[in-house]
C-alpha cells in the first residue's frame, strides 16, 4: 500500500473533521488510545456519539475522498469513559475499556466489493456485552486488558485488587467469568486517596505475555516483576503458580525505579525475550529474560539481566503537573522497535540488540565472548516522533497511536485536536526482511548462491555508510499545539532556539557530511564511468574486428564445403569406374552361375505351368461339352455308372488342385508374377 495514502487521503478525511470537538475532553487526564488499525480497517472511538467510527483504508485508496465512514453502534453501549480500544487477532471482536469497565462487541461480517461492514450501511448495530459491570464500575479499577495470547475467545483483565480475571466471551448467554487469579495481597485502607498497597507500590500495574505465549510477566508499581504460566482453559481448580519477584542483575538500590508503570516483551520464539520496563519518570530499562543460573529457595526459574537504560526527553516544562498515575504506555511496533506514548507525545526506540540475540543463542562456548561483545556494541536509538504541547507548556497527551503493516511501517498519531500525524518508522530491518523473502520465494535456490549472497552482504555498502553518517543522537519531533491559544513568547523563543540548534547540529551538519560523501562517491563513479566508456570503445573495436574476421571465415568455410562436395563426387565416380573395369572374383562368378541356373529352372517351370493351364482349360471345355451332351440324352445311368463317374471327376479335380498349388509354389520360389 502506498505510504502517501496515509499522509494525504487518510489525514484529510472527513472522519477526523467530525471528531475535532470530541477528543479534547479528557477529565481524568490519563493516557488514551482511541484508534486501532486491523486488516486495513481503521477504528476510532467517538466519545461524543459513544460509538466506533470505522474506515476501510483499501476502499479509500481505490475511491479517494468520496469514501464514507461507518458508525458501529453497540447494543449495550459502555456507561464508563472509554480509554482504550483494541481488536482481536482474528479481527472478529472489538474491546473498548476504561478504568471503570470493559465492553466486548462482535463485529458484523464484511462483504461486498469494498469489503465493508453490513454491505456498506452508514450505521451498523453490533452485539455487545459488558464484563462484570456492577463490580468493575463500583468496586474495582481496571488497570490492563489483554487478549489471551493462545485463545481467541478469552480475555484477561487486570484489576486494582491484585487479581487477574479470566473471561470466556464465546458463550452464547454472554461473557462468563472463568477464574479469578490472585497475584498479591488484596489492598485495604486508604491513605491520601489511595490504598496503602498502591502507595507502597505493591499492586500490579501492568502485565504482558512472553513471545512464546507460555507465561505472563506481571509488573508491580515498585518495579518487581512476577511470572505466571498461562492457563488457557481455566478448568483446573488449582491456581497458577506465581513466581517472583524475579531477580534483576546487576542489583540496584532503587530496584530500577520505584514508580514503574508499563511492561512489554519483545523478541521471537527462538531468541531470549527482551523485556522493557518503563517508569513514570520516562526511564526505560531493557532486560533479558534468561533462565536463572542460581538456585534459590523461592524456586525462581528465570531472572532479568539489565543490559541498557534509556531516559526519554519528553520536552515538558518543570512546572507541568501530571495528575495521572501511568504516564508511559509501551506498544510493540516491529521486530526490533517499540513505541512509547507519554504526556509529551510519542517516542520510538530501536533495539539493535535484538538482531544479535539469535546469534548469541546459537553460538558455541568458544564464540560466546565474541557474540556477546557484538551484542552490546551498538546502543539503542530513541526517536521523538511527535511532541504534543499545549500553551504555557501544559501537557497534552495524544489521543491514540496505530501502526501500519510492514515492510514499511508507519506510526499514525491521533492528537487531541483530531489531527492525524503520520511518521515513517526507520526500516532498520528492511534488508533482513528482503533476504528472508528472497529465501522464501526461492526454496530451490542452491547453497552456493546463498553463500554468495551472504558473502556480498558482509561487505560494507554505501547505503550503510550514509545511514551511519545520518544517524542522530537526538531527533526533532513534529510539534502539535493548540491553535486556539497563543503560546508565551519566552516559550516560543526557547522552542525555536532549541529546534534551530538541533537542526544545525544534528540535521544540517550531518546532511552536509552526507552530501560530501555522496559527492566523493559520485566523482569516483564518474571517473570509473569514463574508464568504462573507454573500455567499452576498445571492446567495440574488438567486436568489429571479430565480426569482420567471422565474415571472412564464413566465406572460406562455404568455399571449403563446395570443394569437399566436388571431391566426394569425383571419388564416387572413380570407385564405380574401378569396379566396372576389374574382372569378377571367384565368389562373384559362382554366384552368377547359380543365378543363371535358377533362371533356367524358372523358365522350365514357367513352361510346365503354361502346359498345365492349357491342359486344364481343355479338360474344362470337354467337361462342359460332355455335360451338355449328357443333358440332351434321355438315357438314365445306373447307380454304379454314376458313382464311377463321380469318383473319376473327384480324382481329376484333386489332381488339378494339386497341380495348381504346385504351380503357385514354383512361382513363389522363382519370383514369377
C-alpha positions as a printed NumPy array, in Angstrom:
array([[  0.   ,   0.   ,   0.   ],
       [  1.355,   3.438,  -0.931],
       [  2.702,   5.339,   2.089],
       [  1.451,   8.642,   0.657],
       [ -2.095,   7.401,   1.208],
       [ -1.796,   7.918,   4.978],
       [ -0.301,  11.406,   4.665],
       [ -2.758,  12.743,   2.086],
       [ -6.098,  10.968,   1.809],
       [ -6.36 ,   9.497,   5.291],
       [ -5.102,  12.541,   7.218],
       [ -7.554,  14.818,   5.386],
       [-10.568,  12.506,   5.589],
       [-13.93 ,  13.682,   6.901],
       [-13.806,  11.238,   9.816],
       [-11.206,  13.355,  11.635],
       [-13.042,  16.591,  10.908],
       [-16.127,  15.175,  12.628],
       [-14.004,  14.149,  15.634],
       [-12.408,  17.559,  16.083],
       [-14.545,  18.678,  19.028],
       [-14.894,  15.305,  20.718],
       [-11.335,  14.307,  21.667],
       [-10.295,  17.378,  23.622],
       [-12.357,  16.414,  26.678],
       [-10.237,  14.229,  28.977],
       [-11.254,  14.985,  32.565],
       [ -9.203,  12.143,  34.079],
       [ -6.051,  13.262,  32.251],
       [ -4.984,   9.664,  31.668],
       [ -3.317,   8.371,  28.55 ],
       [ -5.731,   7.073,  25.953],
       [ -5.568,   5.058,  22.776],
       [ -8.799,   5.543,  20.864],
       [ -7.519,   4.387,  17.482],
       [ -6.829,   0.898,  16.094],
       [ -5.804,  -0.407,  12.665],
       [ -6.532,  -4.039,  11.818],
       [ -6.876,  -5.743,   8.421],
       [ -6.873,  -2.416,   6.527],
       [ -9.751,  -1.094,   8.643],
       [ -9.278,   1.945,  10.888],
       [-11.331,   2.014,  14.104],
       [-11.749,   5.263,  16.085],
       [-13.808,   5.696,  19.248],
       [-16.044,   8.759,  19.254],
       [-16.634,   9.984,  22.856],
       [-19.401,  12.357,  21.731],
       [-21.529,   9.796,  19.865],
       [-20.398,   6.91 ,  22.121],
       [-19.788,   4.628,  19.141],
       [-16.984,   3.322,  16.945],
       [-16.181,   5.009,  13.642],
       [-14.534,   2.742,  11.086],
       [-12.958,   3.455,   7.709],
       [-11.787,   0.92 ,   5.115],
       [ -8.276,   2.006,   4.07 ],
       [ -8.154,  -0.16 ,   0.959],
       [-11.534,   1.176,  -0.187],
       [-10.224,   4.704,   0.458],
       [ -7.179,   4.003,  -1.729],
       [ -9.401,   2.91 ,  -4.627],
       [-12.176,   5.528,  -4.404],
       [-10.439,   8.563,  -2.907],
       [-12.046,  11.184,  -0.705],
       [-15.58 ,  10.051,  -1.584],
       [-15.217,   7.035,   0.695],
       [-17.693,   7.369,   3.6  ],
       [-17.012,   6.026,   7.067],
       [-19.333,   3.735,   9.002],
       [-20.646,   4.031,  12.549],
       [-20.689,   0.897,  14.681],
       [-23.234,   1.385,  17.478],
       [-23.11 ,  -1.076,  20.361],
       [-26.397,  -2.577,  21.546],
       [-25.104,  -2.24 ,  25.123],
       [-23.018,   0.955,  24.986],
       [-20.471,   1.457,  27.779],
       [-21.525,   3.634,  30.709],
       [-17.903,   4.379,  31.621],
       [-15.311,   6.626,  29.983],
       [-13.521,   4.696,  27.25 ],
       [ -9.738,   4.957,  27.398],
       [ -8.575,   2.137,  25.132],
       [ -9.868,   0.331,  22.048],
       [ -8.405,  -2.891,  20.669],
       [ -9.39 ,  -5.647,  18.262],
       [ -8.747,  -9.366,  18.491],
       [ -6.094, -11.063,  16.407],
       [ -8.719, -12.626,  14.146],
       [-10.453,  -9.261,  13.662],
       [-13.91 , -10.543,  14.626],
       [-14.239,  -8.88 ,  18.046],
       [-13.704,  -5.391,  19.404],
       [-12.944,  -4.48 ,  23.002],
       [-13.348,  -0.992,  24.492],
       [-12.342,  -0.445,  28.096],
       [-11.569,   2.155,  30.668],
       [-10.688,   2.252,  34.329],
       [-14.345,   1.571,  35.22 ],
       [-15.387,  -1.179,  32.838],
       [-14.814,  -3.453,  29.857],
       [-17.178,  -3.935,  26.91 ],
       [-16.739,  -6.572,  24.201],
       [-18.519,  -6.317,  20.831],
       [-18.834,  -8.787,  17.978],
       [-18.093,  -7.172,  14.642],
       [-20.533,  -7.949,  11.818],
       [-19.486,  -9.714,   8.656],
       [-17.823,  -7.842,   5.833],
       [-18.985,  -8.491,   2.303],
       [-19.434,  -6.744,  -0.976],
       [-16.921,  -5.399,  -3.443],
       [-15.403,  -2.953,  -0.951],
       [-15.352,  -5.379,   1.986],
       [-17.458,  -3.044,   4.158],
       [-19.463,  -3.979,   7.244],
       [-23.06 ,  -4.93 ,   6.527],
       [-22.563,  -4.233,   2.805],
       [-21.687,  -0.563,   3.387],
       [-24.567,   0.766,   5.545],
       [-23.781,   4.045,   7.278],
       [-24.959,   2.786,  10.676],
       [-24.359,  -0.774,  11.836],
       [-25.567,  -2.348,  15.085],
       [-23.164,  -4.664,  16.911],
       [-23.943,  -7.2  ,  19.58 ],
       [-22.055,  -6.253,  22.747],
       [-21.81 ,  -7.135,  26.428],
       [-20.128,  -5.588,  29.458],
       [-17.953,  -7.706,  31.744],
       [-18.966,  -7.692,  35.455],
       [-20.459,  -4.236,  35.068],
       [-21.507,  -3.789,  38.705],
       [-18.198,  -4.933,  40.215],
       [-15.825,  -3.136,  37.841],
       [-17.782,   0.122,  37.871],
       [-18.312,   0.464,  41.619],
       [-15.642,  -1.599,  43.399],
       [-12.672,  -2.194,  41.132],
       [-10.433,  -0.266,  38.776],
       [ -9.277,  -1.81 ,  35.518],
       [ -5.517,  -1.489,  35.049],
       [ -4.97 ,  -3.523,  31.857],
       [ -6.982,  -5.632,  29.403],
       [ -5.267,  -8.156,  27.153],
       [ -6.498, -10.781,  24.701],
       [ -5.306, -14.196,  25.773],
       [ -2.15 , -14.984,  23.752],
       [ -3.237, -18.518,  22.822],
       [ -7.032, -18.259,  22.74 ],
       [ -9.317, -16.159,  20.552],
       [-12.289, -16.392,  22.913],
       [-10.727, -15.443,  26.25 ],
       [ -9.896, -12.104,  27.773],
       [ -7.556, -11.244,  30.65 ],
       [ -8.433,  -8.269,  32.86 ],
       [ -6.058,  -6.85 ,  35.471],
       [ -7.988,  -5.252,  38.347],
       [ -6.748,  -2.959,  41.095],
       [ -7.481,  -5.585,  43.795],
       [ -4.36 ,  -7.512,  42.71 ],
       [ -6.272, -10.092,  40.659],
       [ -6.38 , -11.132,  37.03 ],
       [ -9.841, -12.15 ,  35.893],
       [-10.148, -14.62 ,  33.013],
       [-13.337, -14.326,  30.921],
       [-14.776, -16.551,  28.223],
       [-16.533, -14.283,  25.735],
       [-17.64 , -17.019,  23.306],
       [-20.57 , -18.21 ,  25.453],
       [-23.998, -17.716,  23.847],
       [-25.534, -16.405,  27.066],
       [-22.861, -13.734,  27.414],
       [-19.325, -13.378,  28.79 ],
       [-18.59 , -15.793,  31.618],
       [-16.058, -15.367,  34.394],
       [-13.871, -18.47 ,  34.247],
       [-11.363, -17.848,  37.001],
       [-10.082, -15.181,  39.374],
       [ -6.293, -15.404,  39.763],
       [ -4.842, -13.581,  42.792],
       [ -1.419, -12.083,  42.153],
       [ -0.856, -10.414,  45.528],
       [ -2.493,  -9.303,  48.734],
       [ -5.802,  -7.536,  48.459],
       [ -5.475,  -3.776,  49.039],
       [ -7.279,  -2.316,  52.018],
       [ -7.29 ,   1.056,  53.739],
       [ -6.89 ,   4.48 ,  52.177],
       [ -4.104,   6.998,  52.523],
       [ -4.333,  10.347,  50.72 ],
       [ -6.992,   8.969,  48.384],
       [ -5.007,   5.846,  47.519],
       [ -4.753,   2.408,  49.084],
       [ -1.748,   1.619,  51.227],
       [ -0.515,  -1.023,  48.774],
       [ -0.781,   1.49 ,  45.913],
       [  1.246,   3.99 ,  47.898],
       [  3.895,   1.361,  48.594],
       [  3.893,   0.113,  45.007],
       [  2.748,  -3.411,  45.916],
       [ -0.149,  -3.566,  43.455],
       [  0.127,  -4.79 ,  39.87 ],
       [  0.021,  -2.015,  37.299],
       [  0.601,  -3.909,  34.023],
       [  1.229,  -7.341,  32.522],
       [  2.315,  -8.755,  29.188],
       [  2.664, -12.239,  27.658],
       [  6.067, -13.58 ,  26.709],
       [  6.796, -14.024,  22.974],
       [  6.333, -17.804,  23.26 ],
       [  2.863, -17.234,  24.843],
       [  3.666, -19.612,  27.702],
       [  3.95 , -17.157,  30.596],
       [  2.664, -13.813,  31.783],
       [  5.022, -11.148,  33.154],
       [  3.311,  -9.054,  35.837],
       [  4.728,  -5.665,  36.837],
       [  4.146,  -4.007,  40.176],
       [  4.472,  -0.332,  40.937],
       [  7.692,  -0.824,  42.922],
       [  9.432,  -2.355,  39.884],
       [  9.087,  -6.034,  40.891],
       [  8.354,  -8.424,  38.025],
       [  6.496, -11.689,  38.598],
       [  5.986, -14.64 ,  36.26 ],
       [  2.928, -16.834,  35.939],
       [  2.104, -19.613,  33.426],
       [ -0.821, -19.092,  31.053],
       [ -3.836, -21.256,  31.861],
       [ -5.87 , -21.264,  28.645],
       [ -8.785, -23.464,  29.604],
       [ -9.07 , -22.391,  33.218],
       [-10.717, -25.717,  34.098],
       [ -8.264, -26.636,  36.842],
       [ -9.333, -25.813,  40.378],
       [ -5.744, -25.049,  41.38 ],
       [ -4.453, -21.529,  40.874],
       [ -1.454, -20.994,  38.56 ],
       [  1.83 , -20.733,  40.391],
       [  3.065, -17.151,  40.744],
       [  6.857, -16.922,  40.952],
       [  8.852, -13.881,  41.846],
       [  9.826, -11.23 ,  42.218],
       [ 12.368, -12.106,  39.559],
       [ 15.925, -11.194,  40.412],
       [ 17.395,  -8.316,  38.441],
       [ 21.102,  -8.182,  37.697],
       [ 23.122,  -6.153,  38.375],
       [ 21.274,  -5.24 ,  41.58 ],
       [ 20.298,  -1.596,  42.2  ],
       [ 19.353,   0.216,  45.373],
       [ 16.135,   1.635,  43.929],
       [ 15.292,  -1.644,  42.131],
       [ 15.491,   0.265,  38.813],
       [ 12.72 ,   2.704,  39.597],
       [ 10.099,   2.965,  42.312],
       [  7.236,   4.086,  40.061],
       [  7.058,   1.508,  37.306],
       [  4.055,   1.802,  35.057],
       [  4.331,  -0.368,  31.914],
       [  5.98 ,  -3.537,  30.638],
       [  6.302,  -5.219,  27.249],
       [  8.2  ,  -8.279,  25.968],
       [  9.842,  -8.331,  22.539],
       [ 11.625, -10.981,  20.508],
       [ 10.789, -14.293,  18.9  ],
       [ 10.334, -17.863,  19.985],
       [ 13.913, -18.831,  19.022],
       [ 15.584, -15.984,  20.933],
       [ 15.573, -14.957,  24.591],
       [ 12.806, -12.44 ,  25.318],
       [ 13.798,  -8.821,  25.805],
       [ 11.659,  -7.187,  28.482],
       [ 11.175,  -3.414,  28.567],
       [ 10.119,  -1.824,  31.868],
       [  9.001,   1.808,  31.867],
       [  8.766,   4.148,  34.865],
       [  6.749,   7.295,  35.491],
       [  9.91 ,   9.364,  35.071],
       [ 10.178,   8.191,  31.425],
       [ 13.093,   5.868,  32.188],
       [ 13.216,   2.636,  30.183],
       [ 15.116,  -0.487,  31.231],
       [ 15.954,  -3.169,  28.672],
       [ 16.294,  -6.574,  30.296],
       [ 16.99 , -10.069,  29.015],
       [ 14.751, -12.778,  30.466],
       [ 17.071, -15.767,  30.915],
       [ 16.933, -18.962,  32.975],
       [ 18.2  , -18.38 ,  36.489],
       [ 21.592, -19.991,  36.947],
       [ 21.484, -19.532,  40.752],
       [ 19.248, -21.923,  42.681],
       [ 17.111, -20.01 ,  45.14 ],
       [ 14.713, -21.182,  47.802],
       [ 11.792, -19.392,  46.201],
       [ 12.223, -21.516,  43.1  ],
       [ 12.563, -18.658,  40.596],
       [ 13.25 , -20.28 ,  37.24 ],
       [ 14.169, -17.039,  35.439],
       [ 15.952, -13.79 ,  36.091],
       [ 16.168, -10.37 ,  34.448],
       [ 19.53 ,  -9.066,  33.271],
       [ 19.511,  -5.307,  32.654],
       [ 21.63 ,  -4.534,  29.589],
       [ 20.639,  -0.928,  28.955],
       [ 18.805,   2.059,  30.406],
       [ 17.203,   4.798,  28.293],
       [ 15.869,   8.095,  29.577],
       [ 13.412,   9.92 ,  27.353],
       [ 13.242,  13.673,  26.992],
       [  9.519,  14.422,  26.943],
       [ 10.114,  18.169,  26.346],
       [  7.894,  19.191,  29.255],
       [  8.397,  22.231,  31.464],
       [  9.388,  21.767,  35.062],
       [  6.112,  23.147,  36.387],
       [  3.957,  20.671,  34.431],
       [  1.833,  18.769,  36.931],
       [  0.781,  15.26 ,  35.854],
       [ -2.365,  14.163,  37.675],
       [ -2.48 ,  10.593,  36.353],
       [ -0.528,   7.548,  37.524],
       [  0.595,   5.942,  34.28 ],
       [  2.492,   8.487,  32.198],
       [  4.1  ,   5.986,  29.766],
       [  2.486,   3.3  ,  27.599],
       [  4.519,   0.833,  25.534],
       [  3.436,  -0.577,  22.147],
       [  5.444,  -3.106,  20.078],
       [  5.949,  -1.802,  16.509],
       [  8.283,  -4.081,  14.552],
       [ 10.591,  -6.932,  15.424],
       [ 13.145,  -4.518,  16.922],
       [ 11.199,  -1.301,  17.58 ],
       [  8.615,  -0.253,  20.144],
       [  6.742,   2.995,  20.723],
       [  6.366,   4.995,  23.941],
       [  3.28 ,   7.175,  24.376],
       [  3.523,   9.755,  27.153],
       [  2.214,  13.152,  28.095],
       [  4.719,  14.885,  25.825],
       [  3.982,  12.922,  22.661],
       [  5.363,   9.755,  21.119],
       [  8.858,   8.254,  21.099],
       [ 10.112,   5.198,  19.222],
       [ 13.054,   3.157,  20.474],
       [ 15.024,   0.884,  18.164],
       [ 16.839,  -2.101,  19.682],
       [ 19.803,  -3.313,  17.593],
       [ 20.458,  -5.906,  20.289],
       [ 17.515,  -7.985,  19.055],
       [ 19.335,  -8.634,  15.78 ],
       [ 22.202, -10.324,  17.649],
       [ 20.145, -12.34 ,  20.132],
       [ 19.644, -15.212,  17.708],
       [ 23.37 , -15.407,  17.004],
       [ 24.008, -15.342,  20.747],
       [ 21.509, -18.157,  21.338],
       [ 23.071, -20.357,  18.626],
       [ 26.69 , -19.568,  19.443],
       [ 29.008, -22.2  ,  20.887],
       [ 31.025, -21.884,  24.055],
       [ 34.117, -20.678,  22.18 ],
       [ 32.119, -17.992,  20.353],
       [ 30.169, -16.652,  23.33 ],
       [ 32.517, -13.785,  24.154],
       [ 32.728, -12.609,  20.529],
       [ 28.969, -12.643,  20.06 ],
       [ 28.458, -11.028,  23.467],
       [ 30.752,  -8.14 ,  22.532],
       [ 28.78 ,  -7.619,  19.309],
       [ 25.569,  -7.876,  21.335],
       [ 26.322,  -4.719,  23.298],
       [ 28.378,  -2.89 ,  20.664],
       [ 25.582,  -0.653,  19.361],
       [ 23.267,   1.156,  21.807],
       [ 19.571,   1.682,  21.347],
       [ 18.316,   4.739,  19.485],
       [ 15.362,   6.821,  20.699],
       [ 13.488,   8.992,  18.237],
       [ 10.967,  11.666,  19.197],
       [  8.228,  11.378,  16.594],
       [  5.579,  13.791,  17.827],
       [  5.651,  16.444,  20.544],
       [  2.229,  17.455,  21.901],
       [  2.36 ,  20.623,  23.979],
       [ -0.434,  22.953,  24.922],
       [  0.004,  26.626,  25.601],
       [  2.132,  27.609,  28.626],
       [  3.847,  24.238,  28.489],
       [  0.873,  22.2  ,  29.755],
       [  0.766,  18.518,  28.943],
       [ -1.485,  17.43 ,  26.094],
       [ -1.106,  13.673,  25.561],
       [ -2.094,  12.194,  22.198],
       [ -5.456,  10.521,  21.843],
       [ -4.184,   7.366,  20.173],
       [ -1.492,   5.511,  18.275],
       [ -1.878,   2.958,  15.472],
       [  0.724,   1.089,  13.44 ],
       [  0.55 ,   0.074,   9.795],
       [  1.726,  -3.236,   8.397],
       [  5.332,  -3.859,   7.224],
       [  7.557,  -3.819,   5.205],
       [  7.492,  -0.007,   5.605],
       [  5.532,   0.544,   8.819],
       [  4.146,   3.955,   9.715],
       [  3.02 ,   5.367,  13.041],
       [ -0.401,   7.07 ,  12.969],
       [ -0.64 ,   9.514,  15.885],
       [ -4.082,  10.94 ,  16.672],
       [ -3.844,  14.26 ,  18.53 ],
       [ -6.493,  15.754,  20.799],
       [ -7.455,  18.237,  18.087],
       [ -8.338,  15.271,  15.806],
       [ -5.293,  15.89 ,  13.629],
       [ -3.675,  12.707,  12.314],
       [  0.113,  12.863,  12.113],
       [  1.897,  10.196,  10.071],
       [  5.537,   9.356,  10.76 ],
       [  7.568,   6.689,   8.97 ],
       [  9.441,   4.264,  11.176],
       [ 13.016,   3.857,  10.032],
       [ 13.282,   0.408,   8.371],
       [ 16.406,  -0.797,  10.159],
       [ 15.498,  -4.419,   9.484],
       [ 14.312,  -3.907,   5.882],
       [ 17.431,  -5.536,   4.438],
       [ 16.991,  -8.56 ,   6.697],
       [ 13.364,  -8.906,   5.593],
       [ 14.383,  -8.74 ,   1.929],
       [ 16.895, -11.56 ,   2.377],
       [ 14.295, -13.671,   4.172],
       [ 11.759, -13.07 ,   1.397],
       [ 14.438, -13.993,  -1.167],
       [ 14.999, -17.342,   0.505],
       [ 11.271, -17.976,   0.964],
       [ 10.364, -17.126,  -2.631],
       [ 13.208, -19.308,  -3.981],
       [ 13.11 , -22.541,  -1.952],
       [ 15.088, -24.37 ,  -4.65 ],
       [ 17.995, -21.921,  -4.506],
       [ 21.354, -23.669,  -4.265],
       [ 23.566, -23.371,  -1.235],
       [ 26.41 , -21.818,  -3.263],
       [ 24.128, -18.988,  -4.34 ],
       [ 23.036, -18.437,  -0.74 ],
       [ 26.679, -18.326,   0.333],
       [ 27.446, -15.79 ,  -2.397],
       [ 24.538, -13.627,  -1.241],
       [ 25.709, -13.792,   2.362],
       [ 29.272, -13.033,   1.285],
       [ 28.114,  -9.926,  -0.565],
       [ 26.098,  -8.949,   2.472],
       [ 29.226,  -8.886,   4.638],
       [ 30.608,  -6.034,   2.531],
       [ 30.024,  -2.515,   3.791],
       [ 27.585,  -0.902,   1.367],
       [ 27.463,   2.802,   0.608],
       [ 23.91 ,   2.878,   1.952],
       [ 25.204,   1.7  ,   5.332],
       [ 27.848,   4.442,   5.315],
       [ 25.217,   7.119,   4.607],
       [ 22.975,   5.693,   7.333],
       [ 25.814,   5.886,   9.843],
       [ 26.543,   9.49 ,   8.831],
       [ 22.862,  10.474,   9.12 ],
       [ 22.377,   8.601,  12.41 ],
       [ 21.37 ,  11.178,  15.009],
       [ 21.752,  11.182,  18.767],
       [ 18.643,  13.339,  19.182],
       [ 15.62 ,  13.994,  16.997],
       [ 13.329,  16.909,  16.355],
       [  9.67 ,  15.864,  16.613],
       [  6.626,  17.299,  14.899],
       [  5.168,  19.909,  17.232],
       [  1.404,  19.777,  17.773],
       [ -0.017,  22.726,  19.716],
       [ -3.458,  24.093,  20.404],
       [ -4.09 ,  26.657,  17.684],
       [ -6.735,  28.494,  19.684],
       [ -4.332,  29.535,  22.464],
       [ -1.378,  31.847,  21.916],
       [  1.864,  30.441,  23.359],
       [  4.116,  32.576,  25.512],
       [  6.886,  34.486,  23.756],
       [  9.547,  33.027,  26.038],
       [  8.366,  29.511,  25.407],
       [  8.182,  30.15 ,  21.663],
       [ 11.711,  31.538,  21.638],
       [ 13.026,  28.555,  23.587],
       [ 11.331,  26.112,  21.234],
       [ 12.599,  27.903,  18.119],
       [ 16.138,  28.199,  19.518],
       [ 16.225,  24.559,  20.566],
       [ 14.849,  23.404,  17.217],
       [ 17.343,  25.588,  15.34 ],
       [ 20.281,  24.207,  17.313],
       [ 19.101,  20.639,  16.742],
       [ 18.597,  21.23 ,  13.044],
       [ 22.039,  22.79 ,  12.699],
       [ 23.907,  20.29 ,  14.843],
       [ 22.082,  17.053,  14.144],
       [ 20.446,  17.56 ,  10.766],
       [ 22.182,  20.172,   8.582],
       [ 25.75 ,  19.226,   9.564],
       [ 25.109,  15.528,   9.074],
       [ 23.366,  16.163,   5.78 ],
       [ 26.387,  18.257,   4.711],
       [ 28.686,  15.367,   5.594],
       [ 26.405,  13.014,   3.715],
       [ 26.445,  15.394,   0.749],
       [ 30.259,  15.456,   0.793],
       [ 30.375,  11.67 ,   0.938],
       [ 27.882,  11.418,  -1.93 ],
       [ 29.897,  13.966,  -3.947],
       [ 33.087,  11.955,  -3.445],
       [ 31.233,   8.82 ,  -4.384],
       [ 29.824,  10.5  ,  -7.485],
       [ 33.279,  11.695,  -8.542],
       [ 34.715,   8.222,  -8.112],
       [ 31.821,   6.722, -10.004],
       [ 32.167,   9.34 , -12.76 ],
       [ 35.874,   8.537, -13.145],
       [ 35.079,   4.851, -13.192],
       [ 32.3  ,   5.521, -15.698],
       [ 34.729,   7.324, -18.027],
       [ 37.136,   4.417, -17.75 ],
       [ 34.269,   2.061, -18.502],
       [ 33.409,   4.122, -21.567],
       [ 36.996,   3.774, -22.81 ],
       [ 36.847,   0.054, -22.151],
       [ 33.538,  -0.144, -23.993],
       [ 35.038,   1.646, -27.004],
       [ 38.01 ,  -0.742, -27.042],
       [ 35.678,  -3.694, -26.743],
       [ 33.535,  -2.276, -29.55 ],
       [ 36.542,  -2.084, -31.854],
       [ 37.48 ,  -5.629, -30.928],
       [ 33.916,  -6.719, -31.646],
       [ 34.04 ,  -5.077, -35.105],
       [ 37.307,  -6.865, -35.888],
       [ 35.844, -10.142, -34.704],
       [ 32.726,  -9.629, -36.857],
       [ 34.923,  -8.925, -39.93 ],
       [ 37.032, -11.998, -39.285],
       [ 33.876, -14.008, -38.75 ],
       [ 32.535, -12.922, -42.177],
       [ 35.801, -13.906, -43.909],
       [ 35.872, -17.244, -42.129],
       [ 32.259, -17.933, -43.152],
       [ 33.131, -17.341, -46.829],
       [ 36.16 , -19.612, -46.567],
       [ 34.026, -22.246, -44.857],
       [ 31.425, -22.151, -47.649],
       [ 34.183, -22.487, -50.312],
       [ 35.72 , -25.397, -48.432],
       [ 32.325, -27.147, -48.237],
       [ 31.885, -26.723, -52.009],
       [ 35.327, -28.206, -52.692],
       [ 34.515, -31.06 , -50.341],
       [ 31.31 , -31.917, -52.245],
       [ 33.282, -31.923, -55.541],
       [ 35.872, -34.259, -54.047],
       [ 33.125, -36.616, -52.81 ],
       [ 31.54 , -36.784, -56.289],
       [ 34.908, -37.417, -58.019],
       [ 35.807, -40.172, -55.505],
       [ 32.441, -41.89 , -56.047],
       [ 32.886, -41.811, -59.846],
       [ 36.432, -43.2  , -59.583],
       [ 35.253, -46.062, -57.332],
       [ 32.429, -47.003, -59.732],
       [ 34.827, -46.922, -62.708],
       [ 37.336, -49.141, -60.924],
       [ 34.682, -51.673, -60.038],
       [ 33.335, -51.821, -63.608],
       [ 36.791, -52.309, -65.224],
       [ 38.073, -55.086, -62.95 ],
       [ 37.344, -58.888, -63.603],
       [ 34.827, -60.638, -61.35 ],
       [ 36.138, -62.714, -58.487],
       [ 35.574, -66.464, -57.908],
       [ 32.697, -65.842, -55.484],
       [ 31.062, -63.46 , -57.928],
       [ 31.408, -65.994, -60.755],
       [ 29.934, -68.745, -58.584],
       [ 27.009, -66.537, -57.595],
       [ 26.431, -65.574, -61.229],
       [ 26.392, -69.298, -62.306],
       [ 23.883, -70.126, -59.564],
       [ 21.628, -67.257, -60.589],
       [ 21.673, -68.379, -64.237],
       [ 20.774, -71.941, -63.166],
       [ 17.862, -70.592, -61.13 ],
       [ 16.818, -68.562, -64.144],
       [ 16.753, -71.629, -66.435],
       [ 14.845, -73.647, -63.815],
       [ 12.327, -70.892, -63.521],
       [ 11.817, -70.769, -67.307],
       [ 11.246, -74.542, -67.391],
       [  8.753, -74.377, -64.547],
       [  7.011, -71.493, -66.254],
       [  6.607, -73.609, -69.432],
       [  5.213, -76.51 , -67.378],
       [  2.73 , -74.216, -65.685],
       [  1.599, -72.912, -69.09 ],
       [  1.116, -76.505, -70.334],
       [ -0.869, -77.372, -67.206],
       [ -3.06 , -74.342, -67.731],
       [ -3.747, -75.382, -71.334],
       [ -4.495, -78.94 , -70.235],
       [ -6.828, -77.643, -67.527],
       [ -8.686, -75.408, -69.971],
       [ -9.02 , -78.28 , -72.488],
       [-10.37 , -80.65 , -69.862],
       [-12.765, -77.977, -68.623],
       [-14.151, -77.409, -72.138],
       [-14.501, -81.163, -72.669],
       [-16.322, -81.48 , -69.357],
       [-18.741, -78.714, -70.252],
       [-19.326, -80.3  , -73.684],
       [-19.922, -83.674, -72.106],
       [-22.388, -82.199, -69.607],
       [-24.331, -80.577, -72.421],
       [-24.472, -83.818, -74.375],
       [-25.437, -85.701, -71.257],
       [-28.316, -83.381, -70.628],
       [-29.531, -83.995, -74.172],
       [-29.582, -87.759, -73.669],
       [-32.7  , -89.247, -72.152],
       [-30.995, -92.447, -71.117],
       [-30.617, -92.606, -67.389],
       [-27.479, -94.119, -65.992],
       [-27.498, -96.563, -63.22 ],
       [-26.214, -96.027, -59.782],
       [-22.943, -97.843, -60.409],
       [-22.179, -95.751, -63.502],
       [-22.971, -92.516, -61.638],
       [-20.711, -93.456, -58.77 ],
       [-17.876, -94.355, -61.135],
       [-18.173, -91.08 , -62.991],
       [-18.306, -89.07 , -59.717],
       [-15.193, -90.786, -58.385],
       [-13.303, -90.146, -61.647],
       [-14.307, -86.496, -61.601],
       [-13.268, -86.103, -57.967],
       [ -9.872, -87.648, -58.749],
       [ -9.325, -85.312, -61.691],
       [-10.423, -82.318, -59.581],
       [ -7.963, -83.313, -56.88 ],
       [ -5.178, -83.685, -59.442],
       [ -5.977, -80.273, -60.924],
       [ -5.957, -78.65 , -57.45 ],
       [ -2.626, -80.289, -56.699],
       [ -1.15 , -79.038, -59.972],
       [ -2.415, -75.503, -59.273],
       [ -0.841, -75.493, -55.807],
       [  2.459, -76.778, -57.179],
       [  2.349, -74.07 , -59.852],
       [  1.815, -71.331, -57.233],
       [  4.631, -72.715, -55.147],
       [  7.012, -72.705, -58.104],
       [  6.014, -69.122, -58.929],
       [  6.78 , -68.066, -55.412],
       [ 10.151, -69.81 , -55.462],
       [ 11.103, -68.296, -58.811],
       [  9.536, -64.899, -58.075],
       [  7.417, -65.066, -61.211],
       [  4.463, -62.7  , -61.287]])
